[in-house]
Amino acid sequence: MRKILLLLAILLGLLAHEKLFVVEREESALAIIEDHRFKGEIPEMHNLNHGVVKFIEEDGYLITRDGYLIKFDPVKERKIKEVRASKSAIGFTLDRDFVAVANYADKTVEIYDRDLRHIQTIDTGSRNVGIKVYKRCGSKGYVVGDNLVRPCTTYLVFSLMDLDQIWVMKKELLKCIAPNGKPMFRFHKVHVVEDAGEMPFDAMLNGNLYIVGFFNSPTVGVLNLDTFDYRRLPLQLEKRRPVLKVPHFGFWSVTEDKFFIPAVGENRVFVFDRNFRLVKTIEVAGNPVFTVLSPDRKYIAVTFSGKEFPIVEIIDTESFRQIKRFDFGGMVLHVRWSSEEPLLYVSNNGNSEVVGVETKGWKPIFKVAVPKPSGLFIFRKP
């Protein structure tokens, strides 16, 4: 059996083309895993107690806990440039011509171009979370060559943790050209949701719906970005426990007809239909943090905080039943499904390793030593 698993790992490695960037939580570095092996590191990446990485085209961006926005080359694996957006930041979003950072300490949203030249400061008077880009495109368009081009309006949406609000900002072009030869633009406020819910902490975007969760309100907020209609949906929370690690709504799972949402402070995952009617509550091992959907949408991997940190549960998205439970020891902080292989990456901070789990037989098939790993981020060259 060991020989078969080893052969399977080798064959899967030969087929892999994705590159995994791993936040080293205590080493101020990004580790690189390729073909199931440790390839190297990008050092000097500041405080990574909470580090988030995103990719667009062949550019990589990282936001650090101490507020540095870093641009790096994921192909050549080197840092390109850094700016300090704030004394503390936690979230950002990317678009074709800008990077927007939601700050904690400075109570602003900062806008940069793709080369990290500063464009605009948006003063909010609050810590800011759940920042997303939404494009509203017209139904009619015009033909360019063989393509139909539909004009789109770009909106920036984020939540104000201290003011219980949601802001919608519209991007507008200015009649001037930036030093890089591109049109300049600014965002201005077009809509505010007052009393959205008590202490928003994260959000997700699904189609034209901006969906936000709250620390102190047993509801989910849903904002229609086409009509600006807003509604609050009850989550039927019962006995809440202290939350040691905040659920990240960016990793809610959304299938064609269902939302899988981790409860805040309860040992449950909520299942809603597309109209946000409650379908099912799934009992799980502990306070869920991530509910991460597999590429084929058949499974979600659920991770936890507290004494259940070592556990990962695999839930079938049709039957809502647990089909596999892992106890990795240590402390699991993140998981990612490969889109190229039947593989689940597991970041085990406590054991300083990234584990690869083959998802046909649900067996660990490799381990890569990484000092105190945290977030896992997959890059695929366009």
C-alpha positions in Angstrom: 0.0 0.0 0.0 2.8 2.4 0.8 4.4 1.8 -2.6 1.1 2.4 -4.3 0.7 5.7 -2.4 4.3 6.8 -3.2 3.8 6.0 -6.9 0.5 8.0 -6.9 2.3 10.9 -5.2 5.0 10.9 -7.9 2.6 10.7 -10.8 0.5 13.5 -9.3 3.6 15.6 -8.9 4.6 15.2 -12.5 1.1 16.5 -13.6 1.1 19.5 -11.3 1.7 23.0 -12.6 0.4 25.1 -9.8 2.6 26.8 -7.3 1.7 27.1 -3.7 2.7 30.2 -1.7 2.6 29.6 2.1 2.6 32.4 4.7 5.3 31.6 7.3 3.6 33.2 10.3 6.6 33.8 12.4 9.4 34.0 9.8 8.3 37.1 7.8 8.6 35.0 4.6 6.5 33.3 1.9 7.5 29.7 1.4 7.1 28.2 -2.1 5.9 24.6 -2.7 6.0 23.2 -6.3 5.6 19.6 -7.4 4.9 18.6 -3.7 8.4 19.9 -2.7 9.8 22.9 -0.9 11.3 25.2 -3.6 12.4 28.2 -1.6 11.3 31.4 0.1 10.6 35.1 -0.5 12.1 36.8 2.6 11.6 40.2 4.3 7.8 40.3 4.1 7.2 42.0 7.5 4.7 40.9 10.1 2.8 37.9 8.9 0.7 37.1 12.0 -2.1 37.7 9.5 -1.0 37.7 5.9 -3.2 37.6 2.9 -2.0 36.9 -0.7 -3.9 37.5 -4.0 -3.0 37.2 -7.6 -4.0 39.0 -10.8 -2.5 38.1 -14.1 1.2 37.5 -13.3 1.3 39.8 -10.3 1.2 38.8 -6.7 0.2 41.1 -3.8 0.5 40.6 0.0 -1.0 42.6 2.8 0.7 42.2 6.2 -0.6 42.6 9.7 1.5 45.7 10.2 0.0 47.3 7.2 2.5 46.8 4.4 1.2 46.2 0.9 3.8 44.3 -1.1 3.9 43.5 -4.8 5.9 40.4 -5.8 6.6 38.4 -8.9 5.2 34.8 -8.4 6.9 33.6 -11.6 10.4 34.8 -10.7 9.7 34.5 -7.0 11.0 37.9 -5.8 9.7 41.0 -4.1 9.2 44.0 -6.4 7.9 46.9 -4.2 6.3 47.7 -0.9 4.4 50.6 0.6 2.9 51.0 4.1 -0.8 51.5 3.8 -1.5 51.7 7.5 -0.1 50.7 10.9 -2.5 47.7 10.7 -4.4 46.2 7.8 -6.2 42.9 7.2 -7.9 43.0 3.8 -7.6 44.2 0.3 -9.0 43.6 -3.2 -7.6 43.8 -6.7 -8.9 45.1 -10.0 -7.5 45.7 -13.5 -6.0 49.0 -12.6 -6.1 49.4 -8.8 -5.5 47.8 -5.4 -7.7 48.9 -2.5 -6.7 48.3 1.1 -9.1 48.2 4.0 -7.3 49.4 7.1 -7.7 48.9 10.8 -5.4 51.3 12.6 -5.7 54.4 10.4 -9.4 54.0 9.8 -9.1 54.6 6.0 -9.4 52.8 2.7 -6.3 53.4 0.6 -6.3 53.2 -3.2 -3.1 52.4 -5.2 -2.4 51.6 -8.8 -1.0 48.2 -9.8 2.5 49.6 -9.3 1.7 50.8 -5.8 1.6 54.5 -6.6 -0.9 56.1 -4.2 -4.2 57.4 -5.8 -6.7 58.2 -3.0 -7.4 58.1 0.7 -11.0 57.4 1.8 -11.5 58.5 5.4 -14.1 56.3 7.2 -13.6 56.9 10.9 -13.8 53.1 11.4 -11.9 49.9 11.1 -12.8 48.5 7.7 -13.5 44.9 6.6 -15.1 42.9 3.8 -13.7 45.0 0.9 -14.9 43.8 -2.6 -15.1 45.1 -6.2 -18.4 44.8 -8.1 -18.9 45.6 -11.8 -22.3 46.5 -13.0 -22.4 46.0 -16.8 -25.1 47.3 -19.2 -27.4 45.0 -21.2 -26.4 46.7 -24.4 -23.0 47.1 -25.9 -21.0 47.8 -29.0 -18.9 45.6 -31.3 -15.1 45.9 -31.4 -13.7 43.5 -34.0 -15.3 40.1 -33.3 -16.1 41.0 -29.6 -19.2 42.5 -28.0 -18.1 45.1 -25.4 -20.5 46.1 -22.7 -19.8 49.2 -20.7 -19.4 48.5 -17.0 -19.4 50.7 -13.9 -17.0 49.7 -11.1 -18.0 49.9 -7.5 -16.0 49.4 -4.3 -17.9 47.9 -1.4 -16.8 47.6 2.2 -18.1 47.4 5.8 -17.3 49.7 8.7 -16.8 47.6 11.8 -17.1 50.4 14.3 -20.1 52.2 12.7 -22.2 49.2 11.7 -22.4 50.5 8.1 -21.8 49.4 4.5 -20.4 51.9 2.0 -20.7 51.6 -1.8 -18.2 53.8 -3.7 -18.4 54.4 -7.4 -15.3 54.7 -9.6 -15.3 57.8 -11.9 -12.7 58.7 -14.5 -11.1 62.2 -14.3 -10.2 64.4 -17.3 -6.5 64.0 -16.8 -3.8 61.4 -17.3 -1.6 59.8 -14.7 2.3 59.7 -14.9 2.0 56.1 -16.2 -0.1 57.3 -19.2 -3.3 55.8 -17.9 -6.5 57.8 -17.1 -6.8 58.9 -13.5 -9.9 58.1 -11.4 -11.4 58.7 -8.0 -14.0 56.8 -5.9 -17.0 58.7 -4.4 -19.7 57.5 -2.1 -23.0 56.6 -3.7 -24.8 54.6 -1.1 -24.6 53.9 2.7 -26.4 51.2 4.6 -27.0 52.5 8.1 -27.5 50.0 11.1 -26.5 47.1 8.9 -25.8 44.9 11.9 -23.7 45.0 15.0 -20.0 44.9 14.3 -19.5 43.5 10.8 -16.3 41.4 10.5 -16.2 39.9 7.0 -18.1 39.6 3.8 -18.3 37.8 0.5 -19.5 38.7 -3.0 -21.8 36.3 -4.9 -23.0 37.7 -8.2 -24.7 41.0 -7.4 -25.1 40.2 -3.7 -22.8 41.6 -1.0 -23.2 39.3 2.0 -21.9 40.3 5.4 -21.6 38.6 8.8 -21.6 40.2 12.2 -19.9 39.5 15.6 -22.8 40.7 17.7 -25.9 40.3 15.6 -27.4 36.8 15.0 -28.0 37.7 11.3 -26.4 37.8 7.9 -26.8 41.0 5.9 -27.5 40.8 2.1 -27.1 43.9 -0.1 -28.3 43.9 -3.7 -25.7 46.0 -5.5 -28.0 46.6 -8.5 -30.9 47.9 -6.5 -29.3 48.7 -3.2 -32.1 46.8 -1.4 -30.8 45.5 1.9 -32.2 42.7 4.2 -31.1 41.0 7.4 -31.6 37.3 7.7 -31.7 35.5 11.0 -29.1 32.7 11.7 -30.9 31.0 14.6 -27.9 31.0 16.9 -28.3 29.2 20.2 -25.5 28.8 22.7 -22.5 30.8 21.4 -19.0 30.0 22.7 -16.1 32.5 22.7 -14.6 32.9 19.2 -10.8 32.3 19.2 -10.4 32.6 15.4 -12.8 34.6 13.2 -14.6 32.7 10.4 -13.4 34.1 7.0 -16.4 34.7 4.8 -14.1 34.8 1.8 -14.0 31.0 2.2 -17.7 30.4 2.5 -18.7 27.7 0.1 -21.2 28.4 -2.6 -22.6 25.7 -4.9 -25.1 26.2 -7.7 -28.0 26.1 -5.3 -26.6 26.4 -1.7 -24.5 28.6 0.6 -22.5 26.9 3.4 -21.9 29.4 6.1 -19.9 28.8 9.3 -21.7 29.8 12.5 -19.9 32.4 14.8 -19.4 30.8 18.2 -21.4 27.6 17.6 -20.5 24.1 16.4 -22.6 24.3 13.3 -22.5 25.1 9.6 -25.6 26.7 8.1 -26.9 25.7 4.7 -29.1 28.2 2.8 -30.6 28.0 -0.6 -30.2 30.8 -3.2 -33.1 32.7 -1.7 -31.4 32.5 1.7 -34.0 30.1 3.1 -32.5 27.8 5.7 -32.1 24.3 4.3 -30.1 22.5 7.0 -27.8 23.0 10.0 -24.8 20.7 10.0 -23.4 19.7 13.4 -19.6 19.8 13.3 -16.7 19.2 15.7 -16.2 22.7 17.0 -16.3 26.4 16.2 -15.9 26.4 12.4 -13.5 28.9 10.8 -13.3 27.9 7.1 -15.8 26.0 4.9 -13.8 25.5 1.7 -15.5 24.0 -1.4 -13.8 21.4 -3.6 -13.4 22.2 -7.3 -16.0 19.6 -8.2 -18.4 21.1 -5.6 -19.0 17.7 -4.0 -17.3 18.4 -0.7 -16.5 21.1 1.8 -13.5 21.0 4.1 -14.2 22.5 7.5 -11.5 23.8 9.9 -11.9 24.9 13.5 -10.6 27.0 16.4 -9.9 26.2 20.0 -9.3 22.6 21.2 -10.5 21.4 17.8 -7.7 23.2 15.9 -6.1 19.9 14.8 -9.3 18.6 13.2 -10.5 18.8 9.6 -13.9 17.5 8.6 -15.0 16.6 5.1 -18.7 17.1 4.5 -20.7 15.9 1.5 -22.5 18.8 -0.1 -25.6 16.7 -1.1 -26.2 14.5 1.9 -24.7 17.0 4.4 -23.0 14.1 6.1 -19.4 13.9 7.3 -17.5 11.4 5.1 -14.1 11.9 6.7 -12.5 13.3 9.8 -8.8 14.0 10.2 -6.9 14.8 13.4 -3.6 16.1 12.3 -2.3 17.0 15.7 -0.7 20.4 16.1 -2.9 23.3 14.8 -4.5 23.5 11.4 -4.8 27.1 10.2 -5.8 26.8 6.6 -6.7 24.3 3.8 -6.8 24.6 0.0 -8.1 22.3 -2.7 -5.9 21.8 -5.8 -7.7 22.5 -9.0 -5.2 20.3 -11.0 -5.1 17.2 -8.8 -7.3 15.3 -6.5 -5.5 16.9 -3.5 -6.2 18.9 -0.4 -3.4 21.0 1.0 -3.4 21.4 4.8 -1.4 24.0 6.7 -0.4 22.6 10.1 1.1 25.4 12.1 1.6 23.4 15.2 3.7 20.7 13.4 5.4 23.2 11.0 4.4 21.3 7.9 2.1 21.4 4.9 0.3 18.1 4.3 -1.0 16.9 1.0 -4.1 14.7 1.2 -5.1 12.6 -1.8 -8.9 12.9 -2.1 -9.8 9.6 -3.8 -8.9 7.5 -0.8 -8.6 10.4 1.7 -5.0 9.5 2.6 -2.1 11.9 3.4 0.5 11.3 0.7 3.2 13.9 1.4 4.4 16.4 4.0 6.6 19.5 3.3 8.4 21.1 6.2 7.6 24.8 6.5 8.2 26.8 9.6 4.9 27.8 11.3 2.8 27.9 8.2 -0.5 29.8 8.0 -2.3 30.8 4.8 -2.1 28.8 1.6 -2.4 30.6 -1.8 -2.3 28.9 -5.2 -0.8 30.6 -8.2 -1.4 29.4 -11.8 0.5 31.1 -14.5 -2.1 32.5 -17.1 
